[in-house]
Amino acid sequence: MTLSVWILVLAVFLSGAVAGVFVMLVIGIHIGDRAHHLADEPDAHLDALTRSTLGVGVRTGYPAGNGRAKGA
C-alpha cells in the first residue's frame, strides 16, 4: 500500500509541475505581448507555434519576419 501512495504522490507532483510550466509560458507570452497589438505580425514562427499550441491565439498579419507585404 505504501508503494501505491508514493506513486499517487509522484503523479500529483508531476501533474502540478506540468501545469505550472504551462501557466508560466502563458504568462510569459502575455508579458511579451504588452508592446504588441494583436493585429501585428508574430515576431517569429516559433512565437506563432507556441501561441497556437498553448491556445492563446495567433496574431494575424504579414508572414513572420517579413514586416511588409511582398511587392510593397
PyMOL commands that set and color helices and strands:
alter all, ss='L'
color gray80, all
select helices_A, chain A and resi 2-35+45-54
alter helices_A, ss='H'
color red, helices_A
deselect
rebuild
show_as cartoon
